[in-house]
């Protein structure tokens, strides 16, 4: 986001060349920042073919796409637009970002778990059946387990989880870490390796049949983490706030991205044009997402040292 004009300047980089962390590091280096070491995965789950074989039954399981209510539609797209018109964002203050991090720490859940729970709540009201379980894709950084030609190349695997409307933030946290503990991200990386042995026509057939991932996903949720906490990066071209979103696809209609740069957390949300081209829908979801997050600041943050209430009011 341009500090002088307060307008967003979008940059688009191919997932063939970068993952989210790599793309952001690439842009920062181009702007003059010195980034010597990119984040590494620390979870000990082994990267082997056994982790892939465990996923095969899930990969072969039936796919069930969720149906939506009739959504408002914007102007028809005559040409491919970047980004799609249904985009919204929000940047928290440093104070509120710190509150959110403290809230998740006191509740013994990750920031990701808290953010994803309330994103899930924000979008489900527009499903035909709001009580449905929603399947989400969460990228996992594999740096530290795998090596590519460049440290900014695509090192992303993923996990897939499902969230029920009645579940709490702690339930979401458990789903995420159960998937990681089982090595789902390692199995999916090996599955990606296996596609190198298949033809382009086979790959396209897998995409058409929703078999390119372990489950059909309503959306992807990606958090690039915390960058330059000490505010040591002073290059003008690198100054924030920064926005980020994963790509949207016909098989993954919602993309939600987060990044914390110099103490400020930003949320970005985009919707694939196959679902809607209306900016109002993205704006409504973003407002609900932020409102749900901010609603939990007071109960998460007792001032007198009293015991914390449950992690979710849902």
Secondary structure, 3 states (H helix, E strand, C coil): CCCCCCCCCCCCCCCCCCCHHHHHHHHHHHCCCCCCCCCCCCCCCCCCHHHHHHHHHHHCCCCCCCCECCCCCCCCCCCCCCCCCCEEEEECCHHHHHHHHHHHHHCCCCHHHHHHHHHHHHHHCCECCCCCCEEEEEEEECECCECCCCCCCCCEEEEEEEECCCCCHHHHHHHHHHHHHCCHHHHHHHHHHHHCCCCHHHHHHHHHCCCCCCCCCCEEEEEEEEECCCCCCCCHHHCCCCCCCCCCECCECEEEEEEEECCEEEEEEEECCCCCCCHHHHHHHHHHHHHHHHHHHHHHCCCCCCCCCCCCCC
